[in-house]
């Protein structure tokens, strides 16, 4: 916008939001550009937390640097005054973004308290993205170990299904088994116990809540594992 707006971007339809590693609700909807022309145009925008960024989802689905660039170039950042999309590729920003991510795309190898190697890499939210770690970390793990355990975020009805439908399909993964994690507290809540009473024993509510995990198991079985 500041450099002449050759793409005819509508300032009111810039959909790309900033991100930061802090959950501050007061920053979800803000007005920027109040400092005058050097500080940009006055417009409404907002901040998301980093894990909600589309770039986080792209980073975790990319299989190589070239694949990362292709995905970044397709991101919609705004609409022009004719209602057509304007992408990061249209802004010629793909190369710069890929350069900033050249180290971030490399998985982080750490050691657990049980002295087991683990990759910690990426974390897109499952409610707005696919909720899985990076494809690159999983594939590297499969090359280095006899078996790899990876987590799909949120409940099995969300993270697990997105793992099968999105990550596994894009990456060509064929999972051999599934571990569904459940707690007594959660099952009691599923059985109708209010949060304030979850610490108390309630076998009747626990039994009623088991129907919930039975449905999770049924759903996962439909994926052939």
Secondary structure as UniProt FT lines:
FT   TURN            2..3
FT   TURN            6..7
FT   STRAND          9..14
FT   STRAND          18..20
FT   HELIX           25..27
FT   STRAND          30..32
FT   TURN            34..35
FT   HELIX           37..39
FT   STRAND          43..45
FT   STRAND          47..49
FT   HELIX           50..52
FT   HELIX           54..61
FT   HELIX           65..73
FT   STRAND          76..80
FT   TURN            81..82
FT   STRAND          85..87
FT   TURN            88..92
FT   HELIX           94..100
FT   TURN            101..105
FT   STRAND          108..111
FT   TURN            113..114
FT   STRAND          117..120
FT   TURN            126..128
FT   HELIX           135..144
FT   HELIX           156..160
FT   HELIX           161..162
FT   HELIX           163..167
FT   HELIX           168..171
FT   HELIX           184..190
FT   TURN            191..192
FT   HELIX           195..197
FT   TURN            198..199
FT   HELIX           203..221
FT   TURN            222..224
//
